[in-house]
Amino acid sequence: MPLSTSLSSSLRQLADALDQLADVIEKQKTVDNETHVKQLSVIVKRFSEKTAVLSQPTELDITAKYKKGFLKQYLQQRNIQSAKYLENLKADAYLNDAAHYMMQHYEHLKEFYKQLKKRQYLRQNFTFKTNAQALQFINNWCKLLHSNKIIDHYRMASANTVFVDVSEVHQAALFILGYWLEVLLRSKVAAFLKKNIAAIAQFDILSQMEIAKPDGTVSELDLMLMLNGNVFWFECKSGQIGGDYMHLFAHHRQLLQLDSQHSFLMIPEPNVKVVSNLQKQSGMTVLFATEADEQIHRFLSSALL
């Protein structure tokens, strides 16, 4: 082979090799860049997570603003003695889950809930028939209730029927009979406090209270909250509210010396007739579980700095 031909062939091979090397280097750059981007993304994510954790209120932040005893003194000044109470808003996580599902899908669950509540009170198992759409939500809620021992058993009897075996456990019965609404209220108030802790100078809480009134009679209050010196009182009612309850609420409001902007009654959903009667006879503002986030924020924000 002539020298010129051999040299030409070698140069072509070298050129091809250089092209291949360039391709490899370019691909490696792309891989490196992607790796750096991924690493940077992970770093940014970790930093964001750290920042989010740091921005959350700590136990020390909350404890420093907790003015324990304020509400007990407030009651004593009005000749009301507090006998039994909780000084927190806590509820078991499974109760919160069941209460929140109830609130989020109340429109689909309310007829089933009315029947469940009635049968739980009578301690009777029952079969409930409805449309397929509602049954999906009922099935999901029953699954949640059953997994947390709030009902003993359930089964889909047909495409549009569910059978329920009610629980004999006292706490489970209380939850069905109305305690779910109180659990929901406490979780919403707790969420508001955590979210707005920076604007809160001081707070105090009493829930599930048994009280002795000035005349010596014993009664109950669901929740009292002091926020920056402002006192709020909340009650919950999941069923029918007769005249006796309205008079009792009006009496309590007068004893507590609170106006309608500081005394609230939470019911499951809007009802024009109920709202009108309640506000007229009890002097309380009516809240709805289905609109709890917005309403609690609106009324409690008035006490923020």
FENSUL-V264299 format. One line per field, one symbol per residue. burial: # if it has 9 or more other ideal C-beta (glycine too) atoms within 8 Angstrom, else .. A space follows every 50 residues. Layout:
burial->???
//
This chain:
burial->.....#............................................ ..........##..###..###.###.#.#.##.#...#.#..####### ###.##.###.##.###.##.....#.#.#...#############.### #..#.#....#######....#######################.##..# .############.....#.########.#########..#...###### .##.##.#...########....##.###.############..###.## ..##.
//
